[in-house]
Amino acid sequence: MSSRTPAVADTHDVIRVHGARENNLKDVSVELPKRRLTVFTGVSGSGKSSLVFDTIAAESRRLINETYSTFVQGFMPTQSRPDVDVLEGLTTAIIVDQQRMGADPRSTVGTATDAHAMLRILFSRLGQPHIGSPQAFSFNVASISGAGAVTVTKGGQTVKERREFSVTGGMCPRCEGRGSVNDIDLSALYDEDRSLNESTIKIPGYSMEGWYGRIFRGVGYFDPDKPIRDYTKKELQDLLYREPTKVKIDGINLTYSGLVPSIQKSYLSKDIDSLQPHIRAFVERVATFTTCPECGGSRLNEAARSSTIDGINIADACAMQITDLAGWVRGLSDPSVAPLLATLQHTLDSFVEIGLGYLSLERPSGTLSGGEAQRTKMIRHLGSSLTDVTYVFDEPTIGLHPHDIARMNTLLLQLRDKGNTVLVVEHKPEAIAIADHVVDLGPGAGTGGGEVMFEGTVSGLRSSGTLTGRHLDDRASLKPSVRTPTGTLEVRGASTHNLRDVDVDVPLGVLVVVTGVAGSGKSSLIHGSVAGREGVVAVDQTPIRGSRRSNPATYTGLLEPIRKAFAKANGVKPALFSANSEGACPNCKGAGVIYSDLAIMAGVATVCEVCEGKRFSADVLEYTFGGKDISEVLGMPVAEAAGFFADGGGKLPAAHKIVERLADVGLGYLTLGQPLTTLSGGERQRLKLATQMGDKGGIYILDEPTTGLHLADVENLLGLLDRLVDAGKSVIVIEHHQAVMAHADWIIDLGPGAGHDGGTVVFEGTPADLVAARSTLTGEHLAGYVGG
């Protein structure tokens, strides 16, 4: 039988990218096979995300948006065409990224995945007693009712009619569906043994030398020399809670407000991440959140809690671990809701399959780690019947124990085998190993990257001689000797989340790694029982926020000494050397580009013609320090800036110290003025690490610092951790990376499983003892890793 010529429609089996120049890409051209799993590797900042997310996925989304009417497009985010010559063979892209889910207090795992919506329908149909529609079980809907006269026109006549309406919602009236009520810790506001004149107030900026002192002394509500513990009830009420009142002091009209309304308006109503570090620390001390006494933290009113199915109400169902909830749903059978039960069952089984069975539906989505958030987003795609779709994943193994990575690999291969194209940005060798096709970018990061170093199979990558190829089979070995602790930090009776009354001694003065499968209780133990103590600096995974006006210099506080040095050298004021203040180019207001809004089309950014993208006005650029103007200093990469600030005309010890820390965490290639919006997730976390390393503290807690790090950069990180410990610091790392485990002086392993199957310490000791014992999942994987 003669082989038939394939149909033309079957010849489009590659995604062809030609001449991609987005961000740092240098005319990149690649051909990606469809219906295969392609992994993109390379050092952090080499251009992987620029190629996968900002070029391929962005153009796919833009083209899909263009299929809608202009009316609909007006409501959608506008996207500009990526800077690329040719993009052919694109299919619909579904992006599953690491962006944290919204930290809105009303968003939970259940509401984010539709599981809660299905439960509400289930309870509205089967719950006894019947209390109303699905919204009667929603903690985001308040119960309201009303009545009154309305004017309507009927047959040309205007008549008044009485109308009534009522909405039955499930929101707890006390906490408004938040599950907790916030209170103010008065002991954090003042010292009751001292008087106002003895500077008793601890609120940042409230000094008795300035305006506040004049107001407190002149207002006449209390004696400024009397200790606060001796105040009468009325005096204390005036000091703390008095609503804003117009007063006249020394002939000047002023407004006096009690301490509590003042700080609620000035500090507590603002986004905590936008506050300065010392004010943020004060807010975290003063605002205490307690479980709502009325609903017990369930967020629901009494009526919603009274309706049950087999003795279980919706709050009980949401509080269950998902593995248990799936079992409970499986036991329900009612023909009237059979399709609903089947869909709910599938959603809950997907949670278990993806390794998130230890969560509960009531868990606030803002508390999920980056890896957990990404896997939660995967759930809606697992059972999808769509094929010939491009799935784009951003490091799906983040936050996964080696034991869990095999499960994630299976899921990625399942998506591919259904006939989809799977594109994965990844650093872990175990995840790279399953690829059908590999694209390695490099050779370096930032301007030193943006080129394709290798394209082909995994075995071809191993023998290619590229940075990734050389490090693919790297195995860190156990240290021949470990450090001796200088003391211990005692944790007693830890019971946060799933911890079961854990007692553990964390050795100080050494490198401690806390590990265990995802959901075993690592973060609960360290962030719940160690992080809040004095002298402890915790660097967690919360992403840093920053607009396109923010950059490493502004975020780390580096710009401050630079501005002062320029001002001192030229005899002018420091504000001139800020592009967000007086020194800004008058044309582009210091942005460096002019933005044109084109309504439904994507806006266009053109480089400012006046300052040529330098962001500063011409007269400011005439001032120099060390032979360079301010735009040249901000244009320097970190590595070059370290030399510039070290000696010679640009010697500036305060700036040199910060720049050295940036180089220490592997960010030597970033320029000081690069917008934060262009940084990858791994780069942002290391920027945060470099900033907080400057804090005065003896104990550092790092939460998965290898996130987004290439295999070659992990070695640099281990060197940084060693330098911290050798400088007399205690370092506690929550980590799954086996190279970090092998390098530890002491390991605390939690488990044995996740959720209520975890929460206990299953091993404490040196890495060598863990490998020898092989008594835990971590021990088995670490032994296999080091060849023990």
C-alpha positions as a printed Julia matrix, in Angstrom:
788×3 Matrix{Float64}:
   0.0    0.0    0.0
   1.53   3.32  -1.03
   2.15   5.84   1.75
  -0.28   8.69   1.38
   0.91  12.29   1.24
  -0.01  13.88   4.58
  -2.74  16.52   4.51
  -1.44  20.09   4.56
  -3.21  20.66   7.89
  -1.02  17.96   9.49
   2.27  19.63   8.54
   2.07  22.38  11.16
   3.82  20.44  13.89
   6.18  23.08  15.28
   5.91  26.46  16.97
   8.42  28.6   15.1
   9.95  31.65  16.77
  12.23  33.83  14.66
  14.06  37.0   15.76
  12.78  37.35  19.34
  14.17  40.47  21.03
  11.93  40.85  24.09
  13.85  42.15  27.17
  17.41  40.7   26.94
  16.79  38.21  24.07
  19.29  38.66  21.22
  17.48  37.75  18.0
  16.55  34.3   19.3
  15.17  31.76  16.81
  13.86  28.33  17.91
  11.52  25.61  16.65
   9.5   23.88  19.36
   7.84  20.53  18.59
   4.07  20.45  19.22
   2.45  17.77  21.43
   5.79  17.28  23.19
   7.24  18.39  26.54
   9.87  21.11  26.09
  11.94  22.29  29.06
  13.69  25.69  29.07
  16.85  25.86  31.18
  19.58  28.41  31.9
  20.78  30.61  34.73
  18.33  32.94  36.45
  17.97  36.04  34.26
  19.15  34.32  31.05
  15.9   35.04  29.19
  13.78  31.9   29.75
  10.71  33.8   30.94
  11.21  36.45  28.23
  11.02  33.76  25.55
   8.28  31.55  27.02
   5.98  33.99  28.85
   6.68  37.4   27.31
   6.95  36.19  23.7
   5.16  32.87  22.96
   2.41  32.92  25.62
   1.87  36.69  25.4
   1.35  36.63  21.62
  -1.02  33.66  21.89
  -3.14  35.51  24.46
  -3.08  38.73  22.42
  -4.29  36.93  19.28
  -7.11  35.24  21.21
  -8.18  38.6   22.7
  -8.37  40.03  19.18
 -11.04  37.47  18.24
 -13.48  39.27  20.58
 -15.42  42.38  19.62
 -13.89  45.77  20.41
 -16.6   46.23  23.06
 -15.46  43.1   24.94
 -11.77  43.95  24.39
 -12.37  47.23  26.24
 -12.86  45.2   29.43
  -9.8   42.99  28.92
  -6.16  43.72  29.74
  -4.45  45.17  26.68
  -1.27  43.53  25.45
   1.21  44.79  22.91
   2.75  42.56  20.27
   6.08  41.13  21.53
   9.27  42.32  19.84
   9.67  39.34  17.47
   9.9   39.0   13.67
   7.95  35.77  13.13
   5.74  33.61  15.38
   4.08  30.69  13.57
   2.12  27.63  14.65
   0.86  29.11  17.91
  -1.94  27.36  19.76
  -4.09  28.58  22.66
  -1.78  29.16  25.64
  -2.83  28.42  29.2
  -0.39  29.97  31.67
   0.08  28.32  35.06
   2.53  30.68  36.76
   3.95  31.17  40.26
   2.11  34.4   40.97
   0.78  34.21  44.5
  -2.98  34.13  44.73
  -4.55  37.36  45.94
  -3.99  37.98  49.62
  -7.59  39.18  49.98
  -8.78  37.95  53.4
 -12.03  36.76  51.77
 -10.28  34.45  49.28
  -9.83  30.83  50.35
  -8.69  27.64  48.62
 -12.38  26.75  48.23
 -13.45  30.04  46.62
 -10.37  30.09  44.34
 -11.1   26.63  42.87
 -14.93  26.61  42.64
 -15.07  23.75  45.19
 -16.76  26.08  47.69
 -19.36  27.16  45.12
 -20.27  23.51  44.49
 -20.49  22.8   48.23
 -22.85  25.76  48.66
 -25.19  24.4   45.98
 -25.0   20.96  47.59
 -25.99  22.29  51.03
 -28.75  24.48  49.57
 -30.3   21.34  48.01
 -29.67  18.65  50.64
 -29.01  20.58  53.89
 -31.57  20.21  56.71
 -33.18  22.48  57.73
 -33.41  24.17  54.32
 -32.38  27.82  54.83
 -32.27  29.25  51.3
 -30.34  29.51  48.04
 -26.57  28.84  47.69
 -25.81  32.44  48.72
 -27.27  31.67  52.17
 -24.07  29.63  52.68
 -21.68  32.3   51.33
 -19.55  34.2   53.84
 -19.21  37.01  51.27
 -22.96  37.79  51.15
 -24.59  39.7   54.03
 -28.24  39.22  54.97
 -30.23  42.38  54.28
 -33.9   43.26  53.99
 -35.86  46.41  53.25
 -39.21  47.82  52.25
 -40.48  51.07  50.79
 -42.5   52.84  48.13
 -41.31  52.77  44.53
 -42.63  54.87  41.62
 -43.42  52.93  38.45
 -45.06  53.93  35.15
 -47.85  51.62  33.92
 -49.86  52.36  30.78
 -48.8   56.01  30.82
 -49.84  56.4   34.46
 -47.36  57.0   37.27
 -48.27  54.98  40.36
 -46.64  54.29  43.69
 -46.35  50.73  44.91
 -44.98  49.22  48.09
 -42.17  46.75  47.49
 -40.22  44.53  49.87
 -36.96  42.73  49.31
 -34.66  40.5   51.32
 -31.35  38.78  50.68
 -30.39  35.79  52.81
 -26.61  35.6   53.0
 -24.28  33.49  55.11
 -21.92  36.23  56.33
 -21.18  36.34  60.06
 -22.34  39.83  61.16
 -19.61  40.18  63.82
 -16.5   39.65  61.67
 -18.16  40.4   58.29
 -17.08  37.07  56.86
 -13.39  37.41  57.67
 -13.22  34.8   60.45
 -11.14  37.05  62.69
 -11.56  40.4   64.39
  -8.67  42.8   64.78
  -7.78  44.45  68.01
  -5.12  46.92  69.07
  -2.53  45.9   71.65
  -2.47  49.0   73.89
   0.82  47.98  75.54
   2.5   48.52  72.15
   1.22  52.15  72.07
   2.57  53.44  75.36
   4.32  52.54  78.62
   1.7   53.02  81.35
   4.31  53.66  84.08
   5.5   56.88  82.43
   3.88  60.22  81.71
   3.51  61.95  78.33
   6.38  64.3   79.16
   8.57  61.26  79.8
   8.0   60.2   76.16
   5.74  57.25  76.95
   4.28  56.99  73.43
   5.91  54.31  71.27
   4.23  55.2   67.94
   6.8   56.07  65.21
   6.92  59.84  64.61
   5.07  60.77  67.83
   7.7   62.9   69.53
   6.99  65.28  72.44
   9.53  67.72  70.92
   7.41  68.45  67.84
   3.79  69.28  67.03
   2.43  66.28  68.88
   4.06  67.53  72.1
   2.42  70.98  71.69
  -0.98  69.37  71.08
  -0.77  66.93  74.02
   0.38  69.66  76.42
  -2.03  72.34  75.2
  -5.23  70.37  74.62
  -6.13  70.29  78.34
  -7.73  66.85  78.39
  -5.09  65.32  80.7
  -2.05  66.16  82.83
   1.12  65.53  80.76
   3.16  64.92  83.95
   0.88  62.19  85.35
   1.77  58.5   84.66
  -0.82  56.96  82.33
  -1.71  54.2   84.83
  -3.13  56.98  87.1
  -5.44  58.43  84.42
  -9.18  58.56  85.12
 -11.5   56.64  82.79
 -12.37  59.88  80.93
  -8.7   60.93  80.55
  -7.8   57.51  79.13
 -10.8   57.65  76.79
  -9.67  61.09  75.52
  -6.07  59.92  75.05
  -6.97  56.73  73.22
 -10.35  56.96  71.51
 -11.47  60.6   71.15
 -12.8   61.24  67.65
 -11.12  64.11  65.68
 -11.95  67.37  67.49
 -11.11  70.97  66.45
  -8.97  72.66  69.14
  -7.11  76.01  69.43
  -3.59  75.86  70.89
  -1.33  78.92  71.15
  -3.74  80.74  68.81
  -3.44  78.07  66.09
  -6.43  76.0   64.9
  -5.54  72.3   65.1
  -7.3   68.92  65.11
  -6.84  66.59  68.09
  -7.5   62.88  67.6
  -7.09  59.93  70.01
  -4.16  57.56  69.45
  -6.3   54.67  68.15
  -8.23  56.63  65.44
  -4.93  58.32  64.47
  -2.99  55.11  63.85
  -6.0   53.45  62.2
  -6.13  56.28  59.68
  -2.4   56.75  59.14
  -1.05  53.19  59.39
  -3.65  50.42  59.73
  -5.72  51.44  56.69
  -2.69  51.18  54.37
  -1.24  48.17  52.57
   1.36  46.82  55.01
   3.85  46.06  52.19
   3.91  49.73  51.17
   5.02  50.95  54.63
   8.58  51.72  55.64
  10.27  48.82  57.5
  10.2   50.43  61.0
   6.51  51.38  60.6
   5.68  47.91  59.28
   7.34  46.38  62.37
   5.24  48.68  64.6
   1.99  47.75  62.79
   2.78  44.03  63.15
   3.32  44.56  66.9
   0.23  46.7   67.53
  -2.47  45.01  65.41
  -3.53  41.66  66.88
  -5.99  39.37  65.11
  -8.17  37.08  67.23
 -10.64  34.42  66.11
 -14.16  35.81  65.83
 -15.99  34.83  69.07
 -19.37  34.61  67.34
 -18.63  32.25  64.43
 -15.5   30.57  65.85
 -13.52  31.51  62.75
 -15.92  29.76  60.35
 -16.94  33.16  58.81
 -20.61  32.0   58.68
 -23.71  33.14  60.56
 -25.73  30.89  62.82
 -28.33  29.97  60.16
 -25.68  28.74  57.7
 -24.04  26.69  60.46
 -27.37  25.15  61.51
 -28.06  23.41  58.16
 -26.39  19.97  57.98
 -26.01  16.91  55.76
 -25.5   13.73  57.8
 -24.62  15.87  60.83
 -21.94  17.88  58.99
 -22.45  21.6   58.28
 -20.68  23.54  55.52
 -18.15  25.03  57.99
 -17.19  21.51  59.16
 -16.84  20.39  55.54
 -14.54  23.32  54.67
 -12.42  22.72  57.79
 -11.81  19.06  56.89
  -8.56  18.02  55.27
  -9.38  17.6   51.56
  -8.51  13.86  51.63
 -11.17  13.4   54.36
 -13.68  15.67  52.6
 -13.29  13.62  49.38
 -14.12  10.48  51.37
 -17.2   12.15  52.92
 -18.49  13.34  49.52
 -17.96   9.83  48.11
 -20.33   8.54  50.77
 -23.18  10.83  49.65
 -25.64   9.58  47.05
 -28.73  11.41  45.89
 -29.97  11.14  42.3
 -31.21  14.74  42.33
 -27.66  16.11  42.66
 -25.7   13.29  40.99
 -23.95  15.49  38.34
 -22.93  18.0   41.04
 -21.52  15.26  43.3
 -19.53  13.8   40.39
 -17.96  17.18  39.51
 -17.19  18.0   43.17
 -15.7   14.52  43.65
 -13.46  15.01  40.6
 -12.25  18.42  41.85
 -11.4   17.05  45.31
  -9.67  13.98  43.82
  -7.59  16.35  41.66
  -6.36  18.07  44.85
  -5.24  14.7   46.23
  -3.69  13.61  42.91
  -1.66  16.8   42.63
  -0.33  16.43  46.18
  -2.48  19.07  47.91
  -4.77  16.69  49.78
  -3.38  18.05  53.06
  -5.02  21.49  52.55
  -8.51  22.41  53.68
 -10.99  24.5   51.66
 -11.11  27.17  54.4
  -7.36  27.88  54.12
  -6.83  31.55  53.09
  -5.36  31.54  49.56
  -2.87  34.28  50.5
  -1.12  31.84  52.9
  -0.27  29.32  50.16
   3.38  29.13  49.1
   4.32  29.87  45.48
   4.45  26.14  44.65
   1.11  25.42  46.34
  -0.56  28.33  44.51
   0.74  27.07  41.18
  -0.51  23.52  41.81
  -3.89  24.87  42.94
  -4.18  26.66  39.58
  -3.33  23.37  37.8
  -6.39  21.65  39.26
  -8.89  23.17  36.83
  -6.82  21.91  33.87
  -6.29  18.31  34.99
  -9.7   17.01  33.98
 -10.04  19.26  30.93
 -11.1   17.61  27.67
  -9.25  20.25  25.62
  -6.43  19.03  23.43
  -3.89  20.78  21.2
  -3.46  23.44  23.86
  -0.1   24.92  24.93
   0.35  24.67  28.7
   3.06  26.96  30.08
   4.5   26.19  33.52
   6.9   28.28  35.58
   9.02  25.98  37.76
   6.21  23.6   38.79
   8.57  21.74  41.19
   8.98  24.77  43.5
   8.2   23.85  47.09
   8.18  20.13  46.28
  10.1   17.47  48.19
  12.05  15.06  45.89
   9.37  12.49  46.77
   6.65  14.78  45.31
   8.57  15.73  42.13
   7.95  12.27  40.59
   4.19  12.86  40.99
   4.42  16.29  39.33
   6.4   14.77  36.43
   3.61  12.22  35.92
   1.01  15.02  35.73
   3.05  16.96  33.14
   3.45  13.82  31.01
  -0.31  13.13  31.29
  -1.07  16.61  29.94
   1.35  15.98  27.05
  -0.07  12.53  26.29
  -3.57  14.0   25.9
  -2.19  15.77  22.81
  -1.03  19.06  24.31
   2.18  21.07  23.95
   3.79  21.5   27.38
   6.41  24.24  27.9
   8.2   24.2   31.27
  10.73  26.66  32.69
  12.74  24.55  35.15
  16.04  24.17  37.05
  15.69  20.8   38.83
  17.58  17.92  37.1
  14.76  15.46  37.99
  12.27  17.6   36.03
  14.65  18.32  33.11
  15.18  14.54  32.72
  11.63  13.9   31.42
  11.84  16.44  28.58
  11.36  15.42  24.93
  13.12  18.62  23.88
  15.4   21.04  25.75
  16.19  24.7   25.02
  19.14  26.03  27.05
  19.57  29.82  27.23
  22.64  31.74  28.34
  25.57  31.96  28.56
  25.1   34.37  31.46
  22.32  36.5   32.94
  20.95  39.93  32.06
  22.88  41.51  29.18
  25.26  38.51  29.29
  22.42  36.14  28.34
  19.6   36.02  25.81
  21.15  33.52  23.4
  20.25  29.88  22.66
  23.21  27.79  23.84
  21.71  24.39  23.03
  18.58  22.87  21.49
  17.94  19.13  21.44
  17.56  16.1   23.69
  18.49  15.73  27.39
  21.38  13.38  26.52
  22.59  15.94  23.98
  22.46  18.64  26.68
  24.61  16.49  29.0
  27.4   16.28  26.41
  26.96  19.83  25.06
  29.48  21.53  27.36
  27.06  24.38  28.24
  26.83  25.64  31.82
  23.6   23.67  32.37
  25.02  20.56  30.66
  28.12  20.6   32.85
  26.15  20.99  36.08
  23.27  18.62  35.23
  24.88  15.66  36.99
  26.35  17.7   39.86
  26.0   16.04  43.21
  26.93  17.86  46.41
  28.74  15.53  48.8
  28.27  15.3   52.55
  30.68  17.47  54.53
  33.55  15.51  56.15
  32.98  17.39  59.41
  30.16  19.54  60.74
  30.3   22.63  62.93
  29.7   22.48  66.66
  26.63  24.4   67.91
  27.22  27.4   70.18
  23.85  27.01  71.91
  20.26  25.96  71.28
  16.96  27.67  70.62
  14.18  25.79  72.38
  10.77  25.25  70.81
   8.23  23.69  73.17
   4.67  22.56  72.49
   4.42  23.97  68.94
   0.89  23.32  67.71
   0.35  25.81  64.83
  -1.77  24.31  62.0
  -0.98  20.57  61.81
   1.91  20.46  64.32
   1.34  17.94  67.09
   2.77  19.5   70.24
   6.3   19.53  68.8
   9.32  19.93  71.09
  12.6   20.55  69.28
  15.98  22.14  70.05
  17.31  24.16  67.11
  21.13  24.38  67.35
  22.61  27.89  67.02
  25.82  29.0   65.32
  25.46  26.36  62.58
  23.62  25.8   59.29
  20.31  24.08  60.09
  18.07  22.72  57.31
  14.39  22.06  58.08
  12.92  19.66  55.53
  10.06  17.22  54.93
   7.39  16.58  52.3
   5.16  19.5   51.19
   2.57  20.11  53.91
   4.49  18.34  56.7
   4.61  21.45  58.92
   8.03  23.02  58.18
   6.8   26.6   57.73
   4.32  26.21  60.6
   7.17  25.24  62.93
   9.7   27.89  61.9
   7.43  30.86  61.05
   5.04  30.0   63.89
   7.51  29.36  66.72
  10.87  30.93  65.78
  10.3   33.89  63.44
   8.73  36.29  65.93
  11.56  36.15  68.47
  14.02  38.93  69.18
  17.08  39.05  66.92
  15.47  36.79  64.28
  15.41  38.02  60.67
  12.97  36.03  58.52
  13.18  36.2   54.72
   9.96  34.57  53.5
   8.53  33.95  50.05
   6.12  36.89  49.89
   6.85  38.66  46.6
   8.24  42.19  46.68
   6.0   44.76  45.1
   7.37  47.46  42.91
   6.25  49.75  40.1
   8.32  50.52  37.02
   9.71  53.47  39.0
  11.2   51.12  41.62
  14.62  49.56  41.06
  17.31  47.75  43.09
  18.79  51.1   44.16
  15.5   52.42  45.6
  14.4   49.06  47.08
  17.63  48.34  48.97
  18.08  51.9   50.25
  21.22  52.24  48.1
  19.97  55.43  46.43
  20.02  57.32  49.76
  23.85  57.36  50.3
  24.38  57.91  46.54
  22.11  60.98  46.52
  23.8   62.39  49.62
  27.27  61.82  48.13
  26.29  63.62  44.88
  24.72  66.46  46.88
  27.79  66.86  49.1
  30.24  66.72  46.16
  28.33  69.41  44.25
  26.95  71.58  47.07
  23.29  71.06  46.09
  20.32  69.31  47.72
  19.88  65.49  47.55
  16.33  65.69  46.08
  17.85  66.66  42.71
  19.3   63.14  42.35
  15.98  61.31  42.53
  14.05  60.66  39.31
  10.89  60.56  41.45
  11.52  64.01  42.93
  13.05  67.34  41.89
  15.65  65.89  39.52
  13.09  64.26  37.21
  13.11  65.07  33.5
  10.22  67.56  33.07
   9.02  65.87  29.87
   8.64  62.24  31.03
   8.36  63.06  34.78
  11.33  60.78  35.51
   9.89  57.64  33.88
  12.38  57.63  30.99
   9.57  56.8   28.57
   6.36  58.46  27.38
   3.24  56.27  27.58
   0.47  56.69  25.0
  -2.87  55.12  25.9
  -4.6   53.75  22.79
  -7.86  52.63  24.46
  -8.59  49.02  23.36
  -5.16  48.71  21.71
  -2.12  48.12  23.87
  -0.46  51.33  25.03
   2.81  52.38  23.41
   5.92  53.36  25.37
   8.44  55.51  23.49
  11.8   56.59  24.88
  11.67  60.21  26.05
  13.34  62.43  23.43
  14.38  65.1   25.95
  16.39  62.93  28.4
  16.93  59.99  25.99
  15.68  57.56  28.65
  18.08  58.81  31.32
  15.13  59.99  33.5
  16.93  63.09  34.86
  16.8   66.72  33.72
  19.8   68.04  31.76
  21.07  70.35  34.51
  21.19  67.45  37.03
  23.33  65.38  34.64
  26.01  68.11  34.76
  26.78  67.2   38.4
  29.26  64.35  38.8
  30.6   62.14  41.57
  33.74  60.06  40.96
  33.7   61.24  37.34
  30.2   59.89  36.59
  26.77  61.53  36.49
  23.79  60.05  38.37
  22.33  58.25  35.28
  25.73  56.6   34.6
  25.94  55.4   38.21
  22.41  53.91  38.03
  23.29  52.32  34.68
  26.2   50.36  36.17
  25.83  46.6   36.8
  26.19  45.62  40.48
  29.58  43.97  39.88
  31.01  47.16  38.3
  29.43  49.36  40.99
  31.18  47.3   43.7
  34.55  48.38  42.27
  33.42  51.99  41.73
  32.26  52.47  45.36
  35.27  50.59  46.83
  38.0   53.19  46.24
  39.09  56.2   44.17
  36.85  59.2   43.53
  33.7   57.14  43.93
  34.61  55.67  47.32
  31.41  55.37  49.34
  31.52  52.72  52.13
  27.75  52.86  52.87
  26.89  52.12  49.2
  29.71  49.58  48.83
  28.33  47.5   51.71
  24.87  47.22  50.05
  26.29  46.51  46.58
  28.51  43.75  47.98
  25.47  42.04  49.49
  23.73  42.16  46.09
  26.79  40.55  44.49
  26.88  37.93  47.28
  23.4   36.66  46.4
  24.33  36.32  42.72
  22.81  39.55  41.35
  26.1   41.0   40.03
  24.64  41.32  36.53
  21.65  43.57  37.45
  21.99  47.28  36.81
  21.27  49.54  39.81
  18.47  51.36  37.97
  16.75  48.36  36.33
  12.95  48.52  36.93
  11.71  45.91  39.43
   8.94  44.97  36.99
  11.57  43.38  34.69
  13.01  41.1   37.4
  12.15  37.38  37.56
  10.65  35.78  40.68
  14.0   34.28  41.75
  15.77  37.62  41.27
  13.19  39.43  43.41
  13.56  36.94  46.25
  17.35  37.29  46.23
  17.01  41.09  46.16
  14.87  40.78  49.29
  17.44  38.45  50.85
  20.26  40.93  50.16
  18.22  43.76  51.72
  17.33  41.86  54.88
  20.87  40.53  55.35
  21.69  44.06  56.43
  19.21  43.88  59.33
  20.72  43.57  62.78
  19.96  40.03  63.85
  21.83  36.95  65.02
  19.48  34.34  63.49
  18.48  34.25  59.81
  15.51  32.23  58.54
  15.49  31.62  54.79
  12.44  30.06  53.14
  13.52  28.06  50.07
  16.31  30.4   48.92
  17.1   28.09  45.95
  13.8   29.14  44.28
  14.59  30.2   40.72
  18.3   29.36  41.04
  20.26  27.53  38.36
  22.32  24.52  39.44
  25.51  26.57  39.05
  24.14  29.35  41.29
  23.25  26.92  44.09
  27.01  26.57  44.75
  27.27  30.36  45.19
  24.31  30.29  47.58
  25.96  27.58  49.7
  29.09  29.77  49.84
  26.94  32.71  51.01
  25.3   30.58  53.74
  28.75  29.44  54.89
  29.98  33.03  55.06
  26.97  34.01  57.19
  27.58  31.14  59.64
  31.34  31.79  59.75
  30.55  35.43  60.61
  28.86  34.19  63.8
  25.25  34.08  62.56
  22.82  31.2   63.01
  21.15  30.19  59.74
  17.92  28.17  59.54
  16.89  27.18  56.0
  13.52  25.65  55.03
  14.54  23.73  51.93
  13.93  20.7   49.67
  17.05  21.02  47.51
  19.28  18.02  48.22
  22.5   20.01  47.67
  21.51  22.3   50.58
  20.53  19.31  52.75
  23.89  17.62  52.08
  25.72  20.83  53.0
  23.89  21.28  56.34
  25.43  20.85  59.78
  22.12  19.69  61.26
  18.84  18.48  59.72
  15.36  18.59  61.24
  13.02  16.4   59.17
   9.25  16.69  59.6
   6.64  14.17  58.53
   6.04  11.35  58.0
   3.33  12.6   55.61
   1.41  15.8   54.87
  -1.48  17.47  56.7
  -2.76  15.37  59.61
  -0.35  12.6   58.55
   2.54  14.99  59.33
   3.29  17.49  62.07
   5.9   15.48  63.96
   9.71  15.54  63.95
  10.79  12.24  62.36
  14.55  12.91  62.45
  17.05  15.26  64.11
  20.77  14.93  63.46
  23.58  15.34  60.94
  23.06  14.67  57.22
  25.46  11.68  57.47
  23.3   10.1   60.2
  20.15  10.7   58.11
  21.72   8.99  55.08
  22.97   6.09  57.22
  19.58   5.58  58.89
  17.44   5.96  55.72
  14.53   5.97  58.16
  12.5    8.71  56.44
  11.48   9.65  52.89
  14.04  12.47  52.98
  16.74  10.02  54.14
  16.05   7.66  51.24
  16.15  10.42  48.61
  19.25  12.08  50.11
  21.06   8.71  50.22
  20.24   8.18  46.55
  21.42  11.72  45.76
  24.84  11.5   47.44
  25.29   7.89  46.36
  25.24   6.72  49.98
